[in-house]
């Protein structure tokens, strides 16, 4: 959600050129769920976020427009040279946590509100749980919290 306008500005412009409103669109954003709390999320998600920032799809371009171009270049350079651990260590905590739903229920609810308030209508969940049962339990927890957040917003 912290980078929403980097995504949503161009989407809104494209929708307008097509005679539509961004409100007509389903806005999907990725969110990572991991076992444990904040500290575990930082350890578990940092390698994934480092890979995303360094090379995957459209993400480096978005992060470049958001002021992280130098970081993207450094990460790509480290990965290309086989210095994966150095690359992973460069990713700031804030960029990891901005992609995660981790911590206690209130912390996760705050993140869910941030996604909703940024205009996200669908969350694409990436689970980093070791078992399917644990992943499904966590997704059910997130779903329950999201239902509470949305119910509170409609009152």
C-alpha positions, 0 to 999 in steps of 0.5 A: 500500500505504501507504493500504491500511487506508483501503481494506481496512477498509471492504472487510473490514467489507462482506465480513463483513456479507455472510458472507465474509472479505476473504481470499475477495476479489481485492484490486486496486490500481493501480500506475504504471510509467514509463520511467527511474528515480525522478526521471523517475517523479516528473516523469512521474506527478505530473500523473496523481496530481494529477488523481486526487487532485483529482477522479477517482472515489472517490480524493479521499474515500480521500485525505481519510480519510487526512489529505490533504483540504486538498491535494485541495481545493487541487488541485481549486481550482487545476485549476478556475482553470486553474492546472494547473502550480500544482496539479501542483507541490503533490503531494508526492513521497511520494504520487507514488512510492507509486503507482509502480513505478520505479527499480532492481530492488530498489526495485521489488521492495520496492514489490511486497512492500509491495503483497503485504504490504498484502493486494493480490492483483492489480496494475492496471498503468498504463503511461506508456511511449511505445511498446507494445513498451517498455510490454510489456518493462517489464510483463514485467520487473515480472512477473519481479520479482513472481514472484521476490518471491512465490517468496521469500515461499513458501519 
